[in-house]
Amino acid sequence: MELTNSSAIVTGGASGLGAATVRALAERGARVVVFDRNESGAKQVAAEVDGHAHVGDVTDPEDCQRAVDAAAEAAPLRVAVNCAGTGWAERVINREGKPHDLRAFEFIMRLNVIGTFNVMTRAAAAMARTEPLEDGERGVIVNTASVAAFDGQIGQLAYSASKGAVVGMTLPAARDLSVVGIRVLTIAPGLFDTPLLATLPEEQRRALGASVLFPKVLGRPAQYAQLVVDIVGNRYLNAEVIRLDGGIRMPPR
Ligand SMILES: NC(=O)c1ccc[n+]([C@@H]2O[C@H](COP(=O)([O-])OP(=O)(O)OC[C@H]3O[C@@H](n4cnc5c(N)ncnc54)[C@H](O)[C@@H]3O)[C@@H](O)[C@H]2O)c1
């Protein structure tokens, strides 16, 4: 898909995988809306690519509508990438036998699942109103799960449940949106070197990298962004969940 004269929206675009995606899409000519609750980060990344910063919360449907409207006003919306999300570590029962905190579970489901739902549905509605391109294609939606959707580790109950839901939305969303020429794919990253992992000591980061099958390093955000660009460019890719993980299979802990 040709990205010049198109707009794109990237949630979580102020940091990590999202920021790399903003840069990659802008490099290919898209006008990008950086949607993030981190105001300074969103403004900084948007300024770098001459894009638009939308400071807001993906769990708020009205914020999501405003972000999508801003993208659609700039140019036909062709690409939506959901990267806003976070993790949570808590076991089903803790060492004292206390059950998993429901509010924490709800928070993770709200951010990782409902946030993705909010932007996906609103972006799809805006894409559906655009003129179709070659072969009737109108747009592409890329959501972000995690290998934790499949290899959930000890303490990843909430995170794995939320990423499993993102995986589960892929096929029905692609089927629903096939009639309007919108493709839907999910990337399930392994271990990536983002601000999330940057807080760990160097030794621990090296050990994590060494646990990857090959190459034995943490993934770089630019490699995630490259896959988004490849997905956008290859119109025969659809309804698939793609692991991007150097072959890692996560152990129980
Ligand atoms: N880094 C990894 O190793 C890894 C692995 C697997 C999956 N993922 C997934 O990839 C996605 C991006 O991760 P990352 O490592 O780039 O994280 P990150 O923390 O670097 O970036 C996440 C961004 O999302 C934004 N955000 C959080 N809550 C938001 C909200 N409610 N509304 C709007 N913006 C919000 C944050 O401000 C931040 O800028 C997440 O969904 C994460 O679960 C990351």
The ligand as an SDF file (V2000), in Angstrom:
LIG
                    3D

 44 48  0  0  0  0  0  0  0  0999 V2000
    8.8650   -4.5730   24.9480 N   0  0  0  0  0  0  0  0  0  0  0  0
    8.5960   -5.8450   24.8860 C   0  0  0  0  0  0  0  0  0  0  0  0
    9.4610   -6.6990   25.0980 O   0  0  0  0  0  0  0  0  0  0  0  0
    7.1960   -6.3200   24.5240 C   0  0  0  0  0  0  0  0  0  0  0  0
    7.0010   -7.6820   24.3410 C   0  0  0  0  0  0  0  0  0  0  0  0
    5.7360   -8.1530   24.0070 C   0  0  0  0  0  0  0  0  0  0  0  0
    4.6900   -7.2580   23.8660 C   0  0  0  0  0  0  0  0  0  0  0  0
    4.9080   -5.9340   24.0450 N   0  0  0  0  0  0  0  0  0  0  0  0
    3.7430   -5.0570   23.9080 C   0  0  0  0  0  0  0  0  0  0  0  0
    4.0540   -4.0310   22.9910 O   0  0  0  0  0  0  0  0  0  0  0  0
    3.3510   -2.8440   23.3370 C   0  0  0  0  0  0  0  0  0  0  0  0
    4.3380   -1.6980   23.4130 C   0  0  0  0  0  0  0  0  0  0  0  0
    5.3040   -2.0050   24.3930 O   0  0  0  0  0  0  0  0  0  0  0  0
    6.6250   -1.1290   24.6060 P   0  0  0  0  0  0  0  0  0  0  0  0
    7.6560   -2.0600   25.1020 O   0  0  0  0  0  0  0  0  0  0  0  0
    6.8830   -0.2960   23.4140 O   0  0  0  0  0  0  0  0  0  0  0  0
    6.1610   -0.2530   25.8510 O   0  0  0  0  0  0  0  0  0  0  0  0
    6.4900    1.2570   26.2810 P   0  0  0  0  0  0  0  0  0  0  0  0
    6.1770    1.3250   27.7210 O   0  0  0  0  0  0  0  0  0  0  0  0
    7.8420    1.6770   25.7830 O   0  0  0  0  0  0  0  0  0  0  0  0
    5.3830    2.0940   25.4490 O   0  0  0  0  0  0  0  0  0  0  0  0
    4.0190    2.0160   25.7260 C   0  0  0  0  0  0  0  0  0  0  0  0
    3.3940    3.3690   25.4700 C   0  0  0  0  0  0  0  0  0  0  0  0
    1.9850    3.2540   25.7020 O   0  0  0  0  0  0  0  0  0  0  0  0
    1.5450    4.4430   26.3270 C   0  0  0  0  0  0  0  0  0  0  0  0
    0.3080    4.1890   27.0580 N   0  0  0  0  0  0  0  0  0  0  0  0
    0.1330    3.4040   28.1510 C   0  0  0  0  0  0  0  0  0  0  0  0
   -1.1330    3.4450   28.5720 N   0  0  0  0  0  0  0  0  0  0  0  0
   -1.7960    4.2770   27.7080 C   0  0  0  0  0  0  0  0  0  0  0  0
   -3.1390    4.7260   27.6230 C   0  0  0  0  0  0  0  0  0  0  0  0
   -4.0680    4.3240   28.5030 N   0  0  0  0  0  0  0  0  0  0  0  0
   -3.4660    5.5530   26.6070 N   0  0  0  0  0  0  0  0  0  0  0  0
   -2.5340    5.9770   25.7200 C   0  0  0  0  0  0  0  0  0  0  0  0
   -1.2430    5.5990   25.7750 N   0  0  0  0  0  0  0  0  0  0  0  0
   -0.8770    4.7450   26.7390 C   0  0  0  0  0  0  0  0  0  0  0  0
    2.6940    4.8090   27.2760 C   0  0  0  0  0  0  0  0  0  0  0  0
    2.6310    6.1710   27.6600 O   0  0  0  0  0  0  0  0  0  0  0  0
    3.9150    4.4720   26.4160 C   0  0  0  0  0  0  0  0  0  0  0  0
    4.3380    5.6030   25.6670 O   0  0  0  0  0  0  0  0  0  0  0  0
    2.6120   -3.1580   24.6460 C   0  0  0  0  0  0  0  0  0  0  0  0
    1.2860   -3.5250   24.3420 O   0  0  0  0  0  0  0  0  0  0  0  0
    3.3650   -4.3510   25.1960 C   0  0  0  0  0  0  0  0  0  0  0  0
    2.5380   -5.1720   25.9940 O   0  0  0  0  0  0  0  0  0  0  0  0
    6.1320   -5.4340   24.3800 C   0  0  0  0  0  0  0  0  0  0  0  0
  1  2  1  0
  2  3  2  0
  2  4  1  0
  4  5  1  0
  4 44  2  0
  5  6  2  0
  6  7  1  0
  7  8  2  0
  8  9  1  0
  8 44  1  0
  9 10  1  0
  9 42  1  0
 10 11  1  0
 11 12  1  0
 11 40  1  0
 12 13  1  0
 13 14  1  0
 14 15  2  0
 14 16  1  0
 14 17  1  0
 17 18  1  0
 18 19  2  0
 18 20  1  0
 18 21  1  0
 21 22  1  0
 22 23  1  0
 23 24  1  0
 23 38  1  0
 24 25  1  0
 25 26  1  0
 25 36  1  0
 26 27  1  0
 26 35  1  0
 27 28  2  0
 28 29  1  0
 29 30  1  0
 29 35  2  0
 30 31  1  0
 30 32  2  0
 32 33  1  0
 33 34  2  0
 34 35  1  0
 36 37  1  0
 36 38  1  0
 38 39  1  0
 40 41  1  0
 40 42  1  0
 42 43  1  0
M  CHG  2   8   1  16  -1
M  END
$$$$
